[in-house]
């Protein structure tokens, strides 16, 4: 299990979580941030600093946002493990789940 960033982050990307993460596993997409499931050490440092309460332990995702767990992992399926977000370019694409959302994460 790992931590997951969910819908409240869409079009917000506050990045407080990035600054707090001790292992540099939070990557920036076009519309939201993603936690790399293989790089996350489950420390939980990102969760309390998120101003929009978008970070959840995977087992604690609200029912409406359970798809964000697999979506966070899917983003890295082809990318692999870059070994840290600081040295990586922002992701060029978001997960299709995010692309289907309207402005500020609202469902169309």
N, C-alpha and C positions, 0 to 999 in steps of 0.2 A: 504494500500500500504506500501511497505517497500523498502529498498535498496537491490540490487542484485549484486552478483559478476558474471562476465561473462567470456567468452573465453580467454581474454588476461592473466588471472591469471593461466591458465592451465600450469603446469610444471614450474611456476615461484614462486608462494607463497612467495612474498616479506615480508609479515606480518606487514608492516607499519600500515595497517588498524587496525590490532589487537591491536597494541600499542595505537592507537588513540581512539578506541571505549570506550565510558564511561560506557557502560552497559554490556560489555563482551559477545557479541552475535555473534562473528565471530569464526567459528569452522574450524579446519583443517582437510581436507580429504587427501587422498594419493597424488592426483595430483593438487588440488586446494583448495581454502578456500570457505566457505559457510556462508551466513548470515541467522541466525534463524529468520524467519518472525514474530514469536510471541514474541521474545525478543527484536527485533530492535525497537527503539523509534523514528526512522526517523530523527535523529539529523543531519545526513550528514557529520559528522566528518571524516568518513572513505574515502569519495570520493576524496577530494583534495590531500590526502597524498599517494594515490596509484600511484606508478611510471609508471605503464603500462596502466593506465586509464581503469581498469577493473570493477570499481564500478559505478553503475548507479541507479538512482531512477527508480523503476520498470516501471513506465509509460514512461520513457525516454530511455529504452533499444533500441539500434539500431535494425532495422528490422531483420538482420541476427542472432541476439542473443536473440530474444524474448522467446525462449525455456528455457533460463536460469532462468527466473522468476519461472515457475513451478518446474524446476529441483531443485532450492535452497529449495523450500518448501517441495518437495517430499523427500529430504534427511532426513527430520525431521519427516516424517509421522509415522514411526515406532519407532523412537528414542524418540519422545516427546520433552519435554522441560527440558533439564538437569539443567537449572538454572545458566548457565554461562559456557563459554568455558574453562576458566582457570583451573577449577577443573575436566574437562572431558578429557578422553583419546582422542587422534586423532581418527577420524572416520576410520574404517577398510575398508570401500568401498566408492567409488565415485558413483555419479549418473550414470546410464547407458549412458546418453548423453556424459559424459566425458570419460567413458570407450571406447566408439566408436571412439574417436579422436586419431589421430596419435601423434607422438612426438611433443612437444611444441604446442599442441592444433590444429595442422593441421588436416583437415579432410582427411581420407584415400582416 
